[in-house]
């Protein structure tokens, strides 16, 4: 799903794909489709590796909604 959005020109951000924090160490089955989609859409994909929900913090979408 992430790859499809990225290939259309939307930059991607995730907190749940910890393996993508350092892409060279990530499984090729996860990394290569995202890399190809980002190249196709001329976009980027950023993984923070910080699981906000596990820390009791609000989900990023709810934070964004409050700042509008």
Long-range contacts (C-beta under 8 A, 24 or more apart in sequence): 2-34, 2-37, 2-45, 3-33, 3-34, 3-36, 3-37, 4-37, 6-34, 6-37, 6-38, 6-41, 6-43, 6-44, 6-45, 7-36, 7-37, 7-38, 7-40, 7-41, 7-43, 8-41, 9-41, 9-42, 9-43, 10-41, 10-43, 11-43, 11-44, 11-45, 11-46, 12-38, 12-43, 12-44, 12-45, 12-46, 13-45, 13-46, 13-47, 13-48, 13-60, 14-45, 14-46, 14-47, 14-48, 15-47, 15-48, 15-49, 15-50, 15-51, 15-52, 15-53, 15-60, 16-51, 17-47, 18-47, 18-49, 18-51, 19-47, 20-45, 20-47, 21-47, 21-48, 21-49
